[in-house]
Amino acid sequence: MGNIKSGRSHRETVSAVMSILMAAMSIPVYSGNVADSITGGRIIVEFPATGVSQNVQVDVNYKGELQLEPLRSPLKVGSIYDMPYSLTTNCPNYRRLWLNTGVLFGGGLAALGILQVLPEDATSWNKKEITSIPLFKRWWRNVRKGPVWDGDNLIFNYVLHPYAGAAYYMGARSQGFNAVNSFIYAAGISTIFWEYGIEAFMEIPSIQDLLITPIAGCLIGEGFYLLKRHIVANGYELFGSGLLGNIVACIIDPVNEVIGLFAGNPCRTGCGADIACRPSVSAVSGEMCMGISLSCRF
């Protein structure tokens, strides 16, 4: 709380108020105009601080004094895509990240099922030998023997694994985590969840996968993040096409875009594109029917 003498115009007063607040609160102001309005003896000053609006409430005493009091409510941020680009800014959404992790776990189990039906020359798995050993005994044997240099198909090692790492990275990056924390998350998912988790039931953990998935995934993932920022900033359009923008967004950030269909996507607030998936209940010929309603608007 502070006060200054005032014998100036309202706009001059607001400028003075901003100067005091910046000095007292150490809030970096990058750009933008000061908006002031007098209502019932109060001035509301709004200015951007690292991409977020900070409200400051000022009590006006018309005897010539101002009393300054920053609002105590927390800052509201729609998503990290509303903020200026930064490698270090961290405003994590832990609740959504847990949801992403659960979906990744389910997707990993589905991927393992797909790999099991692929030809043996694609996965280098001797399925008859592998399945002859009890499940958890097999996992413990593989974990103790690893990691080793594998002989998997080049497409798996140097295309699909880096892409998976980028998808893991984006799973955290789009939820407000900075580059370092997103890399840690991607490394944790690829190491604990995949190499020493699901895939260890089928093969010994791989040296290439342990290194390439998080490292290449981080580099590719940050490129994906920059591309998605461009898409989001243009209302989910790419080269003037909403269809192309949405397709590319789903490719470079599959976890968040798919979950966003059901749990909501703050990146789409106010943009020209809208995709939603909602459960529906209807009566047909006297019978109750349940389904899913998918709506797309570009």
C-alpha positions in Angstrom: 0.0 0.0 0.0 1.3 3.4 -0.9 0.1 6.9 -1.8 1.1 9.8 -4.0 -0.1 13.4 -4.4 -2.3 13.9 -7.4 -3.0 17.2 -9.1 -2.8 15.8 -12.7 -5.1 14.4 -15.4 -6.3 10.8 -15.0 -4.0 9.5 -17.7 -1.0 11.2 -16.2 -2.1 9.7 -12.8 -2.2 6.2 -14.3 1.3 6.6 -15.8 2.6 7.6 -12.4 0.8 4.7 -10.8 2.4 2.3 -13.3 5.9 3.6 -12.4 5.3 3.1 -8.7 3.9 -0.4 -9.2 6.8 -1.5 -11.5 9.3 -0.3 -9.0 7.5 -1.8 -6.0 6.5 -5.1 -7.5 9.4 -5.6 -10.0 6.9 -6.5 -12.8 8.6 -6.4 -16.2 6.4 -4.6 -18.7 7.2 -5.4 -22.4 4.6 -3.5 -24.4 1.0 -2.3 -24.6 -1.1 0.7 -23.8 -2.3 1.7 -20.4 -6.1 1.5 -20.1 -7.7 3.6 -17.4 -11.3 4.1 -16.3 -12.7 6.0 -13.4 -15.7 4.2 -11.8 -16.9 5.1 -8.4 -13.6 6.5 -7.4 -11.4 3.6 -8.6 -8.9 3.2 -11.4 -8.2 -0.2 -12.9 -4.8 -0.4 -14.6 -4.1 -3.3 -16.8 -0.7 -4.0 -18.4 1.0 -7.1 -19.8 3.7 -8.9 -17.7 5.3 -11.7 -19.5 2.2 -12.1 -21.7 -0.2 -12.1 -18.8 -2.5 -9.2 -17.8 -1.9 -8.0 -14.3 -4.7 -6.0 -12.7 -4.0 -3.3 -10.2 -6.7 -1.6 -8.2 -6.2 2.0 -7.1 -8.4 3.7 -4.6 -8.8 7.4 -5.5 -9.1 10.0 -2.8 -10.2 13.2 -4.5 -8.6 15.2 -1.8 -5.4 14.5 -3.7 -4.1 11.1 -2.6 -4.0 7.7 -4.3 -3.9 4.4 -2.5 -2.4 1.6 -4.5 -3.2 -2.0 -3.9 -2.4 -4.9 -6.3 -5.2 -7.4 -6.7 -4.4 -10.6 -4.8 -6.2 -13.0 -7.1 -4.0 -15.3 -9.1 -3.2 -14.6 -12.7 -5.3 -16.5 -15.2 -3.5 -17.9 -18.2 -5.4 -19.7 -21.0 -2.4 -21.7 -22.2 1.3 -21.3 -22.8 0.4 -20.4 -26.4 -1.0 -17.2 -25.1 2.4 -16.2 -23.8 5.5 -15.0 -25.6 7.8 -17.7 -26.8 10.4 -18.8 -24.2 12.5 -21.8 -23.5 12.5 -21.1 -19.7 8.9 -19.9 -18.9 7.2 -22.5 -16.7 3.5 -22.5 -15.9 2.7 -26.2 -15.7 -0.7 -27.8 -15.7 -0.1 -30.9 -13.6 -3.7 -32.2 -13.7 -3.7 -32.2 -17.5 -0.2 -33.8 -17.6 -1.5 -36.7 -15.5 -4.3 -37.2 -17.9 -1.8 -37.1 -20.8 0.3 -39.7 -19.1 -2.7 -42.0 -18.6 -3.6 -41.8 -22.3 0.1 -42.4 -23.2 0.0 -45.6 -21.1 -3.1 -46.8 -22.8 -1.6 -45.9 -26.2 1.6 -47.8 -25.3 -0.4 -51.0 -24.6 -2.2 -50.6 -27.9 1.1 -50.1 -29.7 2.6 -53.2 -28.1 -0.4 -55.1 -29.4 0.2 -53.8 -32.9 3.9 -54.7 -32.7 3.0 -58.3 -31.7 1.1 -58.9 -34.9 3.8 -57.4 -37.2 6.1 -59.8 -39.0 9.2 -60.9 -37.0 11.6 -59.3 -39.4 10.0 -55.9 -38.6 10.5 -56.2 -34.8 13.3 -58.7 -34.6 11.2 -60.6 -32.0 11.2 -64.4 -31.9 7.6 -64.6 -30.7 7.6 -68.4 -30.1 10.7 -68.2 -27.9 9.5 -65.0 -26.1 6.0 -66.3 -25.3 7.5 -69.6 -23.9 8.6 -67.7 -20.8 6.1 -66.5 -18.2 5.3 -62.8 -18.6 6.9 -61.2 -15.5 9.8 -63.7 -15.4 10.5 -62.6 -19.0 10.3 -58.9 -18.0 12.8 -59.4 -15.1 15.2 -61.3 -17.3 15.2 -58.6 -20.0 15.7 -55.7 -17.5 18.7 -57.5 -15.9 20.3 -58.1 -19.2 20.0 -54.6 -20.6 20.6 -52.2 -22.1 22.1 -53.6 -25.3 22.7 -52.4 -28.8 19.7 -53.6 -30.8 19.3 -54.7 -34.4 15.8 -53.3 -35.0 14.7 -52.0 -38.3 16.1 -48.5 -39.1 12.6 -47.1 -39.5 11.8 -48.0 -35.9 15.1 -46.8 -34.4 15.6 -43.5 -36.3 12.1 -42.4 -37.4 9.4 -43.8 -35.2 11.3 -43.5 -31.9 12.4 -39.8 -32.5 8.7 -39.0 -33.4 7.5 -40.8 -30.3 10.0 -38.7 -28.2 8.7 -35.6 -29.8 5.1 -36.6 -29.0 6.1 -37.2 -25.4 7.9 -33.8 -25.3 4.9 -32.0 -26.7 2.7 -33.7 -24.2 4.4 -31.7 -21.5 5.4 -28.6 -23.5 1.8 -27.8 -24.5 0.8 -28.0 -20.9 3.1 -25.1 -19.8 6.3 -26.9 -19.0 9.6 -25.3 -20.1 12.1 -27.0 -22.5 14.1 -28.6 -19.7 11.2 -30.0 -17.8 9.6 -31.2 -21.0 12.8 -33.0 -21.9 12.9 -34.6 -18.4 9.3 -35.8 -18.9 10.0 -37.2 -22.4 13.1 -39.0 -21.1 11.1 -40.4 -18.1 8.3 -41.7 -20.3 10.6 -43.2 -22.9 12.9 -44.9 -20.3 10.6 -45.9 -17.4 7.3 -46.3 -19.2 8.5 -47.8 -22.5 12.0 -49.2 -22.5 12.0 -50.6 -19.0 8.2 -50.9 -18.8 6.0 -52.1 -21.6 8.6 -53.0 -24.2 10.7 -54.9 -21.6 8.1 -57.6 -21.6 9.1 -58.4 -25.2 12.8 -57.4 -25.5 15.9 -56.3 -23.7 16.1 -52.4 -23.3 17.9 -50.8 -26.2 20.9 -48.4 -26.0 19.8 -46.6 -29.2 16.2 -46.1 -28.0 17.3 -44.8 -24.5 19.4 -42.1 -26.2 17.7 -41.3 -29.5 14.1 -41.2 -28.2 14.5 -38.3 -25.7 17.4 -36.4 -27.3 16.1 -36.4 -30.9 12.6 -36.1 -29.6 13.5 -33.0 -27.7 15.0 -31.3 -30.7 12.2 -32.3 -33.0 9.6 -31.6 -30.3 10.8 -27.9 -29.9 10.4 -27.5 -33.7 6.9 -29.0 -33.4 6.2 -26.5 -30.6 7.2 -23.5 -32.7 5.1 -24.8 -35.6 2.1 -25.3 -33.4 2.5 -21.8 -32.0 2.3 -20.5 -35.6 -0.8 -22.6 -36.2 -2.5 -21.5 -33.0 -1.7 -17.8 -33.6 -3.4 -18.1 -37.0 -6.6 -19.6 -35.7 -5.5 -23.2 -36.4 -4.8 -22.3 -40.1 -1.7 -23.2 -42.0 -1.1 -21.7 -45.4 -4.6 -20.2 -45.1 -6.2 -23.7 -44.7 -8.0 -24.6 -41.5 -8.2 -28.3 -42.6 -4.4 -28.4 -43.1 -3.8 -26.6 -39.9 -5.8 -29.0 -37.9 -4.3 -32.1 -39.5 -0.7 -30.8 -38.9 -1.6 -29.9 -35.3 -2.8 -33.4 -34.7 0.3 -34.9 -36.2 2.8 -32.8 -34.2 0.9 -32.8 -30.9 -1.3 -35.9 -31.0 -1.8 -36.4 -27.3 -3.0 -32.9 -26.5 -5.1 -32.6 -29.6 -6.9 -35.9 -29.2 -7.5 -35.4 -25.4 -8.7 -31.8 -26.2 -11.6 -33.3 -28.1 -13.0 -34.6 -24.9 -11.4 -32.5 -22.1 -11.4 -29.1 -23.9 -8.6 -27.3 -25.6 -7.8 -23.7 -24.4 -5.7 -23.2 -27.6 -8.9 -23.2 -29.6 -10.7 -20.4 -27.6 -11.6 -17.7 -30.0 -10.1 -19.3 -33.1 -11.9 -20.0 -36.3 -11.6 -23.7 -36.1 -13.4 -25.9 -33.6 -13.4 -29.6 -33.1 -15.4 -31.2 -30.3 -16.3 -34.8 -29.3 -19.2 -35.3 -26.9 -21.2 -38.2 -25.7 -24.8 -38.2 -26.9 -28.0 -40.0 -25.7 -31.1 -40.2 -27.9 -34.3 -42.2 -28.2 -34.8 -44.3 -31.4 -38.0 -46.3 -31.9 -38.7 -46.1 -28.1 -35.2 -47.4 -27.3 -32.4 -45.5 -25.5 -29.3 -45.2 -27.7 -25.9 -43.9 -26.6 -23.1 -42.7 -28.8 -20.5 -40.1 -29.5 -21.1 -36.9 -31.4 -18.2 -35.5 -33.3 -18.5 -31.9 -34.7 -15.9 -30.1 -36.8 -16.0 -26.4 -37.9 -13.4 -24.7 -40.0 
